[in-house]
């Protein structure tokens, strides 16, 4: 038996082409998943599901088929209107992959999803960490400053090949520093 939360609405998940499932399954607008025989509230059992790349999933198995359902996608299919066929992705507004409440989900296009991911606190923290990273790098920020000052000198006598040899890096690395592709934050 499942205790209903305030304002909670349950909707059954359909499995087109699948027959002979032992249980039926449903999701609620609060992000909960349940299996049941006849009535989700009377004989239902809450499921925690599994985690796949940080997302809550439900893994279903039968003799001739297996299926992994991403709960946030099922929630969006059942509770949210898809604005257009281009809106193929479901994003978590607050960037928390386990918060599958309907109010936290929205359909997005590929461009919207990429833009949303770039605003993620985890992505921002990663960028800061990468920018300040020093271990495992062949060059330090001070060496890059020196390289940039040599490259900026119009009357330089040293070739890019020689500069690369002096610092133990490839010529491509020097070209990338020059173009700003690498070490753009170092001035």
PAFI-230924 format. One line per 8 residues: number of its first residue (from 1); their letters; for each residue x, y, z of N, C-alpha, C, O, CB. Coordinates in nm, 2 decimals, always signed. Glycine has a CB too. Layout:
N
NUM	a	X:Y:Z:X:Y:Z:X:Y:Z:X:Y:Z:X:Y:Z | ...
This chain:
187
1	xxxxxxxx	+0.08:-0.12:+0.00:+0.00:+0.00:+0.00:+0.09:+0.13:+0.00:+0.19:+0.13:+0.07:-0.10:+0.00:+0.12 | +0.05:+0.22:-0.08:+0.13:+0.34:-0.10:+0.05:+0.46:-0.04:-0.07:+0.48:-0.07:+0.16:+0.37:-0.24 | +0.12:+0.54:+0.05:+0.05:+0.65:+0.10:+0.07:+0.77:+0.00:+0.18:+0.80:-0.04:+0.11:+0.69:+0.24 | -0.05:+0.82:-0.04:-0.05:+0.93:-0.14:+0.00:+1.06:-0.08:-0.04:+1.09:+0.04:-0.19:+0.95:-0.20 | +0.09:+1.13:-0.15:+0.13:+1.26:-0.10:+0.03:+1.37:-0.15:-0.04:+1.35:-0.24:+0.27:+1.29:-0.16 | +0.03:+1.48:-0.08:-0.06:+1.59:-0.12:-0.04:+1.63:-0.26:+0.07:+1.66:-0.31:-0.03:+1.71:-0.02 | -0.15:+1.64:-0.34:-0.14:+1.68:-0.48:-0.08:+1.58:-0.57:-0.06:+1.61:-0.69:-0.07:+1.81:-0.49 | -0.06:+1.46:-0.52:+0.01:+1.36:-0.61:-0.09:+1.29:-0.71:-0.20:+1.26:-0.67:+0.07:+1.25:-0.52
9	xxxxxxxx	-0.04:+1.28:-0.83:-0.12:+1.21:-0.93:-0.04:+1.10:-0.99:+0.08:+1.12:-1.03:-0.16:+1.32:-1.05 | -0.10:+0.98:-1.00:-0.03:+0.87:-1.06:-0.07:+0.84:-1.20:-0.19:+0.85:-1.23:-0.05:+0.74:-0.97 | +0.02:+0.81:-1.29:-0.02:+0.77:-1.43:+0.06:+0.64:-1.46:+0.17:+0.63:-1.43:+0.01:+0.88:-1.53 | -0.02:+0.54:-1.52:+0.05:+0.42:-1.56:+0.14:+0.43:-1.68:+0.12:+0.51:-1.77:-0.06:+0.31:-1.59 | +0.25:+0.36:-1.68:+0.34:+0.36:-1.79:+0.30:+0.25:-1.88:+0.27:+0.14:-1.84:+0.49:+0.33:-1.74 | +0.29:+0.28:-2.01:+0.26:+0.18:-2.11:+0.38:+0.13:-2.18:+0.48:+0.20:-2.20:+0.15:+0.24:-2.21 | +0.37:+0.00:-2.22:+0.48:-0.07:-2.29:+0.43:-0.12:-2.42:+0.40:-0.24:-2.42:+0.55:-0.18:-2.19 | +0.43:-0.04:-2.52:+0.37:-0.09:-2.65:+0.46:-0.21:-2.70:+0.58:-0.21:-2.70:+0.38:+0.02:-2.76
17	xxxxxxxx	+0.39:-0.32:-2.73:+0.45:-0.44:-2.78:+0.50:-0.54:-2.68:+0.54:-0.65:-2.71:+0.57:-0.40:-2.87 | +0.49:-0.50:-2.55:+0.52:-0.58:-2.44:+0.40:-0.65:-2.38:+0.30:-0.58:-2.35:+0.60:-0.51:-2.33 | +0.40:-0.78:-2.37:+0.29:-0.85:-2.31:+0.35:-0.94:-2.20:+0.47:-0.96:-2.19:+0.21:-0.93:-2.41 | +0.26:-0.99:-2.12:+0.29:-1.08:-2.01:+0.39:-1.02:-1.91:+0.48:-1.09:-1.86:+0.35:-1.20:-2.07 | +0.37:-0.90:-1.87:+0.45:-0.84:-1.76:+0.39:-0.89:-1.63:+0.26:-0.89:-1.62:+0.46:-0.68:-1.77 | +0.47:-0.92:-1.54:+0.41:-0.97:-1.41:+0.34:-0.86:-1.33:+0.24:-0.88:-1.27:+0.53:-1.03:-1.32 | +0.40:-0.74:-1.35:+0.34:-0.62:-1.28:+0.31:-0.51:-1.38:+0.36:-0.51:-1.49:+0.43:-0.57:-1.16 | +0.23:-0.42:-1.33:+0.21:-0.29:-1.40:+0.30:-0.19:-1.33:+0.34:-0.21:-1.21:+0.06:-0.25:-1.41
25	xxxxxxxx	+0.33:-0.08:-1.40:+0.41:+0.03:-1.34:+0.35:+0.16:-1.36:+0.28:+0.19:-1.45:+0.55:+0.02:-1.40 | +0.38:+0.25:-1.26:+0.32:+0.39:-1.27:+0.43:+0.48:-1.22:+0.51:+0.45:-1.14:+0.19:+0.40:-1.19 | +0.41:+0.61:-1.26:+0.49:+0.72:-1.20:+0.40:+0.83:-1.15:+0.29:+0.84:-1.20:+0.60:+0.77:-1.31 | +0.45:+0.90:-1.06:+0.36:+1.01:-1.00:+0.43:+1.14:-1.04:+0.55:+1.15:-1.07:+0.35:+1.00:-0.85 | +0.35:+1.25:-1.03:+0.40:+1.38:-1.06:+0.50:+1.43:-0.96:+0.57:+1.53:-0.98:+0.28:+1.48:-1.07 | +0.51:+1.35:-0.85:+0.61:+1.38:-0.75:+0.75:+1.31:-0.77:+0.84:+1.32:-0.69:+0.56:+1.34:-0.61 | +0.75:+1.24:-0.89:+0.88:+1.17:-0.92:+0.89:+1.03:-0.86:+1.00:+0.97:-0.87:+0.99:+1.25:-0.88 | +0.78:+0.97:-0.81:+0.79:+0.84:-0.75:+0.75:+0.73:-0.85:+0.68:+0.76:-0.94:+0.70:+0.83:-0.62
33	xxxxxxxx	+0.81:+0.61:-0.84:+0.78:+0.50:-0.92:+0.72:+0.39:-0.84:+0.76:+0.37:-0.73:+0.91:+0.45:-1.00 | +0.63:+0.32:-0.90:+0.57:+0.21:-0.83:+0.53:+0.09:-0.92:+0.51:+0.11:-1.04:+0.44:+0.25:-0.75 | +0.53:-0.03:-0.87:+0.48:-0.15:-0.94:+0.35:-0.18:-0.87:+0.34:-0.16:-0.75:+0.58:-0.27:-0.94 | +0.26:-0.24:-0.95:+0.13:-0.28:-0.89:+0.06:-0.38:-0.97:+0.10:-0.40:-1.09:+0.04:-0.15:-0.87 | -0.04:-0.45:-0.91:-0.12:-0.55:-0.99:-0.25:-0.49:-1.04:-0.27:-0.49:-1.17:-0.15:-0.67:-0.90 | -0.33:-0.42:-0.96:-0.46:-0.37:-1.00:-0.47:-0.22:-0.97:-0.52:-0.15:-1.06:-0.57:-0.44:-0.93 | -0.43:-0.18:-0.85:-0.45:-0.04:-0.82:-0.32:+0.01:-0.75:-0.28:-0.05:-0.65:-0.57:-0.01:-0.73 | -0.26:+0.12:-0.80:-0.13:+0.16:-0.75:-0.13:+0.20:-0.60:-0.04:+0.17:-0.53:-0.09:+0.28:-0.83
41	xxxxxxxx	-0.24:+0.26:-0.55:-0.25:+0.30:-0.41:-0.28:+0.18:-0.32:-0.23:+0.18:-0.21:-0.35:+0.41:-0.39 | -0.36:+0.09:-0.37:-0.40:-0.03:-0.28:-0.30:-0.14:-0.27:-0.27:-0.19:-0.17:-0.53:-0.08:-0.33 | -0.25:-0.18:-0.39:-0.15:-0.29:-0.39:-0.02:-0.26:-0.44:+0.06:-0.34:-0.48:-0.21:-0.41:-0.46 | +0.01:-0.13:-0.46:+0.14:-0.08:-0.51:+0.25:-0.09:-0.42:+0.24:-0.09:-0.30:+0.12:+0.06:-0.56 | +0.37:-0.10:-0.48:+0.49:-0.10:-0.40:+0.59:+0.00:-0.46:+0.62:+0.00:-0.58:+0.56:-0.25:-0.41 | +0.64:+0.09:-0.38:+0.73:+0.19:-0.43:+0.86:+0.13:-0.47:+0.91:+0.04:-0.40:+0.76:+0.30:-0.32 | +0.92:+0.18:-0.58:+1.05:+0.12:-0.63:+1.15:+0.23:-0.62:+1.12:+0.35:-0.65:+1.03:+0.07:-0.77 | +1.27:+0.20:-0.59:+1.38:+0.30:-0.59:+1.44:+0.30:-0.73:+1.51:+0.40:-0.77:+1.48:+0.27:-0.48
49	xxxxxxxx	+1.43:+0.19:-0.81:+1.49:+0.19:-0.94:+1.64:+0.17:-0.93:+1.70:+0.14:-0.82:+1.46:+0.31:-1.02 | +1.71:+0.20:-1.04:+1.86:+0.19:-1.04:+1.91:+0.33:-1.09:+1.83:+0.42:-1.12:+1.90:+0.08:-1.14 | +2.04:+0.34:-1.09:+2.10:+0.46:-1.14:+2.18:+0.43:-1.26:+2.27:+0.34:-1.26:+2.19:+0.53:-1.03 | +2.16:+0.51:-1.36:+2.24:+0.49:-1.49:+2.29:+0.63:-1.52:+2.21:+0.72:-1.55:+2.16:+0.43:-1.60 | +2.42:+0.65:-1.52:+2.49:+0.78:-1.55:+2.42:+0.89:-1.46:+2.41:+1.00:-1.51:+2.48:+0.81:-1.69 | +2.39:+0.86:-1.34:+2.33:+0.96:-1.25:+2.18:+0.98:-1.26:+2.13:+1.05:-1.17:+2.40:+1.09:-1.27 | +2.12:+0.91:-1.35:+1.97:+0.93:-1.37:+1.90:+0.81:-1.31:+1.95:+0.69:-1.32:+1.94:+0.94:-1.52 | +1.78:+0.83:-1.25:+1.70:+0.72:-1.20:+1.64:+0.64:-1.32:+1.58:+0.70:-1.41:+1.59:+0.78:-1.10
57	xxxxxxxx	+1.66:+0.51:-1.31:+1.61:+0.43:-1.42:+1.53:+0.31:-1.36:+1.54:+0.27:-1.25:+1.72:+0.38:-1.51 | +1.45:+0.25:-1.45:+1.38:+0.13:-1.42:+1.42:+0.02:-1.52:+1.40:+0.04:-1.64:+1.22:+0.15:-1.41 | +1.48:-0.09:-1.47:+1.52:-0.19:-1.56:+1.42:-0.30:-1.57:+1.39:-0.36:-1.46:+1.66:-0.25:-1.52 | +1.37:-0.33:-1.68:+1.27:-0.44:-1.70:+1.33:-0.55:-1.78:+1.40:-0.53:-1.88:+1.14:-0.38:-1.77 | +1.30:-0.67:-1.74:+1.35:-0.79:-1.80:+1.24:-0.89:-1.83:+1.14:-0.90:-1.75:+1.46:-0.86:-1.72 | +1.24:-0.95:-1.95:+1.15:-1.06:-1.98:+1.23:-1.15:-2.07:+1.34:-1.11:-2.12:+1.02:-1.01:-2.05 | +1.18:-1.26:-2.10:+1.26:-1.37:-2.17:+1.32:-1.32:-2.30:+1.44:-1.35:-2.33:+1.17:-1.48:-2.20 | +1.25:-1.25:-2.38:+1.30:-1.21:-2.51:+1.33:-1.06:-2.53:+1.36:-1.01:-2.64:+1.21:-1.25:-2.62
65	xxxxxxxx	+1.33:-0.99:-2.42:+1.35:-0.84:-2.43:+1.40:-0.78:-2.30:+1.36:-0.83:-2.19:+1.22:-0.77:-2.48 | +1.48:-0.68:-2.31:+1.52:-0.61:-2.19:+1.49:-0.46:-2.22:+1.49:-0.42:-2.33:+1.67:-0.63:-2.15 | +1.46:-0.39:-2.11:+1.44:-0.24:-2.14:+1.48:-0.16:-2.02:+1.47:-0.20:-1.90:+1.29:-0.22:-2.16 | +1.54:-0.05:-2.04:+1.58:+0.05:-1.94:+1.50:+0.17:-1.96:+1.51:+0.23:-2.07:+1.73:+0.08:-1.94 | +1.42:+0.21:-1.87:+1.34:+0.33:-1.88:+1.40:+0.44:-1.79:+1.43:+0.42:-1.67:+1.19:+0.31:-1.83 | +1.43:+0.55:-1.85:+1.47:+0.67:-1.78:+1.35:+0.74:-1.72:+1.26:+0.78:-1.79:+1.56:+0.77:-1.86 | +1.34:+0.74:-1.59:+1.22:+0.79:-1.52:+1.19:+0.93:-1.56:+1.07:+0.96:-1.58:+1.24:+0.78:-1.37 | +1.29:+1.02:-1.57:+1.26:+1.16:-1.61:+1.19:+1.17:-1.75:+1.11:+1.25:-1.77:+1.38:+1.24:-1.60
73	xxxxxxxx	+1.23:+1.08:-1.84:+1.17:+1.08:-1.97:+1.03:+1.03:-1.97:+0.94:+1.09:-2.03:+1.26:+0.99:-2.07 | +1.00:+0.93:-1.89:+0.87:+0.87:-1.87:+0.78:+0.98:-1.81:+0.66:+1.00:-1.85:+0.86:+0.75:-1.79 | +0.83:+1.05:-1.71:+0.75:+1.16:-1.65:+0.72:+1.26:-1.75:+0.60:+1.30:-1.75:+0.84:+1.22:-1.53 | +0.81:+1.31:-1.83:+0.78:+1.41:-1.93:+0.68:+1.36:-2.03:+0.59:+1.44:-2.07:+0.92:+1.45:-2.00 | +0.69:+1.24:-2.08:+0.60:+1.18:-2.17:+0.46:+1.18:-2.12:+0.36:+1.21:-2.19:+0.64:+1.04:-2.21 | +0.44:+1.15:-1.99:+0.31:+1.14:-1.93:+0.25:+1.27:-1.88:+0.13:+1.28:-1.88:+0.32:+1.04:-1.82 | +0.34:+1.36:-1.84:+0.28:+1.48:-1.77:+0.31:+1.61:-1.84:+0.24:+1.71:-1.81:+0.34:+1.49:-1.63 | +0.40:+1.62:-1.93:+0.44:+1.74:-2.00:+0.41:+1.74:-2.15:+0.43:+1.64:-2.22:+0.58:+1.78:-1.98
81	xxxxxxxx	+0.35:+1.85:-2.20:+0.32:+1.86:-2.34:+0.46:+1.89:-2.41:+0.53:+1.98:-2.37:+0.21:+1.97:-2.37 | +0.48:+1.82:-2.52:+0.60:+1.84:-2.60:+0.58:+1.96:-2.69:+0.49:+1.95:-2.78:+0.64:+1.71:-2.68 | +0.65:+2.07:-2.68:+0.63:+2.19:-2.77:+0.64:+2.16:-2.92:+0.56:+2.22:-2.99:+0.73:+2.29:-2.73 | +0.74:+2.08:-2.96:+0.75:+2.05:-3.10:+0.83:+1.92:-3.12:+0.89:+1.87:-3.02:+0.83:+2.17:-3.17 | +0.83:+1.86:-3.24:+0.91:+1.74:-3.26:+1.06:+1.76:-3.23:+1.13:+1.66:-3.21:+0.89:+1.69:-3.40 | +1.11:+1.88:-3.24:+1.25:+1.91:-3.22:+1.28:+1.90:-3.07:+1.40:+1.88:-3.03:+1.29:+2.05:-3.27 | +1.18:+1.91:-2.98:+1.21:+1.90:-2.84:+1.21:+1.75:-2.80:+1.11:+1.69:-2.76:+1.09:+1.97:-2.76 | +1.33:+1.69:-2.82:+1.35:+1.55:-2.80:+1.42:+1.51:-2.66:+1.43:+1.40:-2.63:+1.43:+1.49:-2.91
89	xxxxxxxx	+1.47:+1.61:-2.59:+1.54:+1.59:-2.47:+1.47:+1.64:-2.35:+1.39:+1.74:-2.36:+1.68:+1.66:-2.48 | +1.49:+1.58:-2.24:+1.43:+1.62:-2.11:+1.54:+1.67:-2.02:+1.63:+1.59:-1.99:+1.34:+1.51:-2.05 | +1.53:+1.79:-1.97:+1.63:+1.84:-1.88:+1.57:+1.87:-1.74:+1.45:+1.89:-1.72:+1.69:+1.97:-1.93 | +1.66:+1.86:-1.64:+1.62:+1.89:-1.50:+1.65:+2.04:-1.48:+1.76:+2.08:-1.49:+1.69:+1.80:-1.40 | +1.55:+2.12:-1.45:+1.57:+2.26:-1.44:+1.67:+2.30:-1.33:+1.75:+2.39:-1.35:+1.43:+2.33:-1.40 | +1.67:+2.23:-1.22:+1.76:+2.26:-1.11:+1.90:+2.18:-1.12:+1.98:+2.19:-1.03:+1.70:+2.23:-0.98 | +1.92:+2.11:-1.23:+2.04:+2.03:-1.26:+2.06:+1.92:-1.17:+2.17:+1.86:-1.17:+2.16:+2.13:-1.25 | +1.96:+1.88:-1.09:+1.97:+1.76:-1.00:+1.90:+1.64:-1.07:+1.78:+1.64:-1.08:+1.90:+1.79:-0.86
97	xxxxxxxx	+1.98:+1.55:-1.11:+1.93:+1.44:-1.20:+1.83:+1.35:-1.12:+1.76:+1.28:-1.19:+2.05:+1.36:-1.24 | +1.84:+1.35:-0.99:+1.75:+1.26:-0.91:+1.62:+1.33:-0.87:+1.53:+1.27:-0.82:+1.82:+1.21:-0.79 | +1.60:+1.46:-0.90:+1.48:+1.53:-0.87:+1.39:+1.52:-0.99:+1.39:+1.61:-1.08:+1.51:+1.68:-0.84 | +1.30:+1.42:-0.99:+1.22:+1.39:-1.11:+1.08:+1.44:-1.09:+0.98:+1.40:-1.16:+1.21:+1.24:-1.13 | +1.06:+1.54:-1.00:+0.92:+1.60:-0.99:+0.89:+1.67:-1.12:+0.98:+1.73:-1.19:+0.92:+1.70:-0.87 | +0.76:+1.67:-1.17:+0.72:+1.73:-1.29:+0.76:+1.87:-1.30:+0.80:+1.92:-1.41:+0.57:+1.71:-1.31 | +0.75:+1.95:-1.19:+0.78:+2.09:-1.20:+0.93:+2.12:-1.22:+0.96:+2.23:-1.25:+0.74:+2.16:-1.06 | +1.01:+2.02:-1.21:+1.16:+2.03:-1.23:+1.20:+1.98:-1.37:+1.32:+1.99:-1.40:+1.23:+1.95:-1.12
105	xxxxxxxx	+1.11:+1.94:-1.45:+1.14:+1.88:-1.58:+1.09:+1.97:-1.69:+0.99:+2.04:-1.68:+1.09:+1.74:-1.60 | +1.16:+1.97:-1.80:+1.11:+2.04:-1.92:+1.17:+1.98:-2.05:+1.28:+1.92:-2.05:+1.14:+2.19:-1.92 | +1.09:+1.98:-2.15:+1.14:+1.93:-2.28:+1.23:+2.04:-2.34:+1.21:+2.16:-2.32:+1.02:+1.91:-2.38 | +1.33:+1.99:-2.41:+1.43:+2.09:-2.47:+1.48:+2.04:-2.61:+1.48:+1.92:-2.64:+1.55:+2.11:-2.38 | +1.52:+2.13:-2.69:+1.58:+2.10:-2.82:+1.73:+2.07:-2.79:+1.77:+2.09:-2.67:+1.57:+2.22:-2.92 | +1.80:+2.02:-2.88:+1.94:+1.99:-2.86:+2.02:+2.11:-2.82:+2.10:+2.11:-2.72:+2.01:+1.93:-2.99 | +2.00:+2.23:-2.89:+2.07:+2.35:-2.85:+2.03:+2.40:-2.71:+2.12:+2.44:-2.63:+2.03:+2.46:-2.95 | +1.90:+2.39:-2.67:+1.86:+2.42:-2.54:+1.92:+2.33:-2.43:+1.96:+2.38:-2.33:+1.71:+2.42:-2.53
113	xxxxxxxx	+1.93:+2.20:-2.46:+1.99:+2.11:-2.37:+2.14:+2.14:-2.35:+2.19:+2.14:-2.23:+1.97:+1.97:-2.42 | +2.21:+2.17:-2.46:+2.35:+2.20:-2.44:+2.37:+2.33:-2.36:+2.46:+2.34:-2.28:+2.42:+2.22:-2.59 | +2.29:+2.43:-2.39:+2.30:+2.56:-2.32:+2.27:+2.54:-2.17:+2.34:+2.59:-2.08:+2.20:+2.66:-2.38 | +2.17:+2.45:-2.14:+2.13:+2.42:-2.00:+2.25:+2.35:-1.93:+2.28:+2.38:-1.82:+2.00:+2.34:-2.00 | +2.31:+2.26:-2.00:+2.42:+2.18:-1.94:+2.54:+2.27:-1.91:+2.61:+2.25:-1.81:+2.47:+2.07:-2.03 | +2.56:+2.37:-1.99:+2.67:+2.47:-1.97:+2.65:+2.55:-1.85:+2.75:+2.60:-1.79:+2.69:+2.56:-2.09 | +2.53:+2.57:-1.81:+2.49:+2.65:-1.69:+2.49:+2.56:-1.56:+2.47:+2.62:-1.45:+2.36:+2.71:-1.70 | +2.52:+2.44:-1.57:+2.51:+2.35:-1.46:+2.62:+2.38:-1.36:+2.74:+2.41:-1.40:+2.53:+2.20:-1.50
121	xxxxxxxx	+2.59:+2.39:-1.23:+2.69:+2.42:-1.13:+2.81:+2.32:-1.13:+2.93:+2.36:-1.11:+2.63:+2.41:-0.99 | +2.78:+2.19:-1.16:+2.89:+2.09:-1.17:+2.98:+2.13:-1.29:+3.10:+2.11:-1.28:+2.83:+1.95:-1.19 | +2.92:+2.17:-1.40:+3.00:+2.20:-1.52:+3.09:+2.33:-1.49:+3.20:+2.33:-1.53:+2.91:+2.23:-1.64 | +3.03:+2.43:-1.43:+3.10:+2.55:-1.39:+3.22:+2.52:-1.30:+3.33:+2.57:-1.32:+3.01:+2.65:-1.33 | +3.19:+2.43:-1.20:+3.30:+2.39:-1.11:+3.41:+2.32:-1.18:+3.53:+2.34:-1.15:+3.24:+2.31:-0.99 | +3.38:+2.23:-1.28:+3.47:+2.16:-1.35:+3.56:+2.26:-1.44:+3.68:+2.24:-1.44:+3.40:+2.06:-1.45 | +3.50:+2.36:-1.50:+3.57:+2.45:-1.58:+3.67:+2.53:-1.49:+3.79:+2.55:-1.53:+3.48:+2.55:-1.65 | +3.63:+2.57:-1.37:+3.72:+2.64:-1.28:+3.84:+2.55:-1.24:+3.95:+2.59:-1.23:+3.64:+2.69:-1.15
129	xxxxxxxx	+3.80:+2.43:-1.21:+3.91:+2.33:-1.17:+4.01:+2.31:-1.28:+4.13:+2.31:-1.26:+3.84:+2.20:-1.13 | +3.96:+2.29:-1.40:+4.04:+2.27:-1.52:+4.13:+2.40:-1.54:+4.25:+2.38:-1.58:+3.96:+2.24:-1.64 | +4.08:+2.51:-1.53:+4.15:+2.64:-1.55:+4.27:+2.65:-1.45:+4.37:+2.71:-1.49:+4.06:+2.76:-1.54 | +4.25:+2.60:-1.33:+4.35:+2.62:-1.23:+4.44:+2.50:-1.22:+4.53:+2.49:-1.13:+4.29:+2.65:-1.09 | +4.42:+2.40:-1.30:+4.49:+2.27:-1.30:+4.64:+2.30:-1.33:+4.67:+2.37:-1.43:+4.43:+2.17:-1.39 | +4.73:+2.24:-1.26:+4.87:+2.25:-1.29:+4.94:+2.11:-1.30:+5.03:+2.10:-1.38:+4.94:+2.33:-1.19 | +4.89:+2.01:-1.23:+4.96:+1.88:-1.23:+4.92:+1.81:-1.36:+4.81:+1.82:-1.41:+4.91:+1.79:-1.11 | +5.02:+1.74:-1.42:+5.00:+1.67:-1.54:+5.02:+1.76:-1.67:+5.01:+1.71:-1.78:+4.86:+1.61:-1.55
137	xxxxxxxx	+5.04:+1.89:-1.65:+5.07:+1.98:-1.76:+5.21:+1.99:-1.79:+5.30:+1.99:-1.70:+5.00:+2.12:-1.74 | +5.25:+2.01:-1.92:+5.39:+2.02:-1.95:+5.44:+2.17:-1.93:+5.55:+2.19:-1.91:+5.41:+1.98:-2.10 | +5.34:+2.26:-1.93:+5.38:+2.40:-1.92:+5.31:+2.46:-1.80:+5.20:+2.42:-1.75:+5.34:+2.48:-2.04 | +5.37:+2.56:-1.74:+5.31:+2.63:-1.63:+5.26:+2.76:-1.69:+5.29:+2.80:-1.80:+5.41:+2.66:-1.51 | +5.18:+2.83:-1.61:+5.12:+2.96:-1.65:+5.23:+3.06:-1.68:+5.22:+3.14:-1.78:+5.02:+3.01:-1.55 | +5.33:+3.06:-1.60:+5.44:+3.16:-1.62:+5.52:+3.13:-1.75:+5.56:+3.22:-1.82:+5.54:+3.16:-1.50 | +5.54:+3.00:-1.78:+5.60:+2.96:-1.90:+5.52:+3.01:-2.02:+5.57:+3.05:-2.12:+5.63:+2.81:-1.91 | +5.39:+2.99:-2.01:+5.30:+3.03:-2.12:+5.31:+3.18:-2.14:+5.30:+3.23:-2.26:+5.16:+2.98:-2.09
145	xxxxxxxx	+5.31:+3.25:-2.03:+5.33:+3.40:-2.04:+5.45:+3.44:-2.12:+5.45:+3.53:-2.21:+5.33:+3.47:-1.90 | +5.56:+3.37:-2.09:+5.69:+3.39:-2.16:+5.67:+3.36:-2.31:+5.72:+3.44:-2.40:+5.80:+3.31:-2.10 | +5.61:+3.25:-2.34:+5.59:+3.20:-2.48:+5.51:+3.31:-2.55:+5.54:+3.34:-2.66:+5.52:+3.06:-2.48 | +5.40:+3.35:-2.49:+5.31:+3.45:-2.55:+5.39:+3.58:-2.57:+5.36:+3.65:-2.68:+5.19:+3.48:-2.46 | +5.47:+3.62:-2.48:+5.55:+3.75:-2.50:+5.65:+3.73:-2.62:+5.67:+3.83:-2.70:+5.62:+3.79:-2.37 | +5.71:+3.62:-2.63:+5.80:+3.59:-2.74:+5.72:+3.59:-2.87:+5.76:+3.65:-2.97:+5.87:+3.45:-2.72 | +5.60:+3.53:-2.88:+5.52:+3.52:-3.00:+5.47:+3.66:-3.04:+5.45:+3.69:-3.15:+5.41:+3.42:-2.98 | +5.44:+3.74:-2.94:+5.39:+3.88:-2.97:+5.50:+3.97:-3.02:+5.46:+4.07:-3.08:+5.33:+3.93:-2.84
153	xxxxxxxx	+5.62:+3.94:-3.00:+5.73:+4.02:-3.04:+5.75:+4.01:-3.19:+5.78:+3.91:-3.25:+5.87:+3.98:-2.97 | +5.73:+4.13:-3.26:+5.73:+4.13:-3.41:+5.87:+4.10:-3.46:+5.89:+4.06:-3.57:+5.68:+4.27:-3.46 | +5.97:+4.14:-3.38:+6.11:+4.12:-3.42:+6.18:+4.00:-3.36:+6.30:+3.99:-3.36:+6.19:+4.25:-3.37 | +6.10:+3.90:-3.33:+6.16:+3.78:-3.27:+6.24:+3.70:-3.37:+6.21:+3.70:-3.49:+6.05:+3.68:-3.22 | +6.35:+3.64:-3.32:+6.44:+3.57:-3.41:+6.42:+3.42:-3.39:+6.47:+3.34:-3.48:+6.59:+3.61:-3.37 | +6.35:+3.38:-3.29:+6.34:+3.23:-3.26:+6.22:+3.18:-3.34:+6.11:+3.24:-3.35:+6.32:+3.21:-3.11 | +6.23:+3.06:-3.40:+6.12:+3.00:-3.48:+6.03:+2.93:-3.38:+6.06:+2.90:-3.27:+6.18:+2.90:-3.58 | +5.91:+2.90:-3.43:+5.82:+2.82:-3.35:+5.87:+2.68:-3.32:+5.85:+2.63:-3.21:+5.68:+2.81:-3.42
161	xxxxxxxx	+5.94:+2.62:-3.41:+6.00:+2.49:-3.39:+6.10:+2.50:-3.28:+6.10:+2.41:-3.19:+6.07:+2.44:-3.52 | +6.19:+2.60:-3.28:+6.29:+2.61:-3.17:+6.22:+2.64:-3.04:+6.26:+2.59:-2.93:+6.39:+2.73:-3.21 | +6.12:+2.72:-3.04:+6.04:+2.76:-2.91:+5.98:+2.63:-2.85:+5.99:+2.61:-2.73:+5.93:+2.86:-2.94 | +5.93:+2.55:-2.94:+5.87:+2.42:-2.90:+5.97:+2.33:-2.84:+5.95:+2.27:-2.73:+5.80:+2.35:-3.02 | +6.09:+2.32:-2.90:+6.20:+2.24:-2.85:+6.25:+2.29:-2.71:+6.27:+2.21:-2.62:+6.32:+2.24:-2.95 | +6.26:+2.42:-2.70:+6.30:+2.48:-2.57:+6.21:+2.44:-2.46:+6.26:+2.43:-2.34:+6.31:+2.63:-2.58 | +6.08:+2.43:-2.48:+5.99:+2.41:-2.37:+5.94:+2.26:-2.37:+5.86:+2.22:-2.29:+5.87:+2.50:-2.39 | +5.99:+2.18:-2.46:+5.96:+2.04:-2.46:+5.82:+2.00:-2.50:+5.75:+1.91:-2.45:+5.99:+1.98:-2.32
169	xxxxxxxx	+5.76:+2.08:-2.59:+5.63:+2.06:-2.63:+5.63:+2.05:-2.79:+5.73:+2.08:-2.85:+5.53:+2.17:-2.58 | +5.51:+2.02:-2.85:+5.51:+2.01:-2.99:+5.49:+2.15:-3.05:+5.45:+2.25:-2.98:+5.39:+1.92:-3.03 | +5.52:+2.16:-3.18:+5.49:+2.29:-3.25:+5.34:+2.32:-3.25:+5.31:+2.44:-3.24:+5.55:+2.28:-3.40 | +5.26:+2.22:-3.26:+5.12:+2.24:-3.26:+5.07:+2.30:-3.13:+4.98:+2.39:-3.13:+5.04:+2.10:-3.28 | +5.13:+2.27:-3.02:+5.10:+2.33:-2.89:+5.13:+2.48:-2.90:+5.05:+2.56:-2.85:+5.18:+2.26:-2.77 | +5.25:+2.52:-2.95:+5.28:+2.66:-2.97:+5.18:+2.73:-3.06:+5.14:+2.84:-3.02:+5.43:+2.67:-3.02 | +5.15:+2.67:-3.17:+5.05:+2.73:-3.26:+4.91:+2.75:-3.18:+4.85:+2.85:-3.20:+5.03:+2.64:-3.38 | +4.88:+2.65:-3.10:+4.75:+2.66:-3.03:+4.76:+2.77:-2.92:+4.66:+2.84:-2.89:+4.71:+2.53:-2.96
177	xxxxxxxx	+4.87:+2.79:-2.86:+4.89:+2.90:-2.76:+4.88:+3.03:-2.84:+4.81:+3.12:-2.79:+5.03:+2.88:-2.69 | +4.94:+3.04:-2.95:+4.94:+3.16:-3.03:+4.80:+3.20:-3.08:+4.76:+3.32:-3.07:+5.03:+3.14:-3.16 | +4.72:+3.10:-3.12:+4.58:+3.13:-3.17:+4.48:+3.15:-3.05:+4.37:+3.20:-3.07:+4.53:+3.01:-3.25 | +4.52:+3.11:-2.93:+4.43:+3.12:-2.82:+4.35:+3.00:-2.79:+4.27:+3.00:-2.70:+4.34:+3.24:-2.83 | +4.37:+2.89:-2.87:+4.29:+2.77:-2.85:+4.33:+2.70:-2.72:+4.25:+2.65:-2.65:+4.32:+2.67:-2.97 | +4.46:+2.71:-2.69:+4.51:+2.66:-2.56:+4.56:+2.78:-2.48:+4.61:+2.87:-2.53:+4.63:+2.56:-2.58 | +4.54:+2.77:-2.35:+4.59:+2.87:-2.25:+4.53:+3.01:-2.28:+4.60:+3.11:-2.26:+4.74:+2.87:-2.25 | +4.41:+3.01:-2.32:+4.35:+3.14:-2.36:+4.34:+3.24:-2.24:+4.34:+3.36:-2.25:+4.21:+3.12:-2.42
185	xxx	+4.32:+3.18:-2.12:+4.30:+3.26:-2.00:+4.43:+3.33:-1.95:+4.43:+3.42:-1.87:+4.25:+3.18:-1.88 | +4.54:+3.27:-1.99:+4.67:+3.33:-1.95:+4.71:+3.44:-2.05:+4.71:+3.42:-2.17:+4.79:+3.22:-1.95 | +4.73:+3.56:-1.99:+4.76:+3.68:-2.08:+4.91:+3.71:-2.08:+4.95:+3.81:-2.14:+4.68:+3.80:-2.03
